[in-house]
């Protein structure tokens, strides 16, 4: 059991698992000892820098969330998949024990499926793997299945989910990055992709958010650091002025309430910059190192990574998605209250990290309007679906998670699908088969295109 706990601790620590992936990949390529050491350390450090940046963003935004709720008098349940998962594990021993094993074995199943099927994605986002394992254990436990059956079936379901979810968003990732070097491994795919598709229907991808023409006096907005700072200054200064010195004083440790708002806004921007630096650092090491795994262990394998890896490709779209997702969440709060009698609170952190992704994807499919529509749609889907799931599962009262709701769309849809486990299993099988077929067709088209590009005029004439 100690060995299993050690393995799980490694899997739960993104810096360690990505460093290990880099080490294996470089070793398979027969790099020298110093190269393996440097690549492993720099990959792990890059992920730690990214994590530190994410932490700064969260620390800077939490007071905003508190003040926002106080100013608008919001009352409802908090949205956070990490919170729900932790509460379930704490309250139900069977969920705790089975989800731990599902997480470990499910990763092995993911690697095996990537090896033997057309879906070559290896899911490397640790905290999302953990949430998925708790969700799978919970729905099978709720169905009354035995612990042994939960572990066996749950591990296969987990592995299949981790393998095919990145495939759903990969066409959009290719549009954004212009390559197939990495994928997105996150439990918000079924929210961001439909939102981006809708953004593409109403937008014009030729009018990118990154090409916006600004008056000469506003040219400083082209600088990512400045544009993020200005947006957050407007948000934060507005909310502290609305809240007033007394409410802000409870959070600011006696500092001037306006200066507190200014520093929190700049802290948010600093966190984003640190995060982006971490992304550049670990991708620069991980992608070449992963080639060893791709060539030897799992041919053509693609690492599925956390969402910040695409932030640097369209920072303007990131902020547009963030702002519009917040608006969509506010509208969905009202809609959820009317439809289900429950009020999920706005997830500002979700609006930034995954609403921003919807904005980036929407920009790739529909430009500025696409980014705005995609962000808003995603924000609405997340909160409205959270209210619906909370209602369907009776406020999670049976597993000690009352007052908490999910903010990962894929987790919620998995729970709803597995309300009847056999239906859920059927959906997983159908989705895997359909996505495998689509992947084979893509690879075939890609090969034909590459062969056409490499053909010489003489060979084309002979053909």
Secondary structure, DSSP 8 states (H G I E B T S, - for coil): -HHHHHHHHHHH-HHHHHHHHHHHHHHHTT--HHHHHHHHHHHHHHHHHHHHHHHHHHHHHHHHHHHHHHHTT--SBEE-HHHHHHHHHHH-HHHHHHHHHHHHHHHHHHHHHHHHSS--EEE--HHHHHHHHHHHHHHHHHTT--HHHHHHHHHHHHHHHHHHHHHHHHHHHHHHHSS-SEEE--TTHHHHHHHHHHHHHHS-TTS-GGG----GGGGGGGSHHHHHHHHHHHHHHHHHHHHHHHHHHHHHTTS-HHHHHHHHHHHHHHHHHHHHHHHHHHHHHHHHHHHHHHHHTSTT-EEEE-GGGGGGG-HHHHHHHHHHHHHHHHHHHHHHHHHHS--B---HHHHHHTHHHHHHHHHHHHHHHHHHHHHHHHHHHHHHHHHHHHHHTGGGGGGT-TTEE---HHHHHHHHHTTSHHHHHHHHHHHHHHHHHHHHHHHHHHHHHHHHHH--HHHHHH-
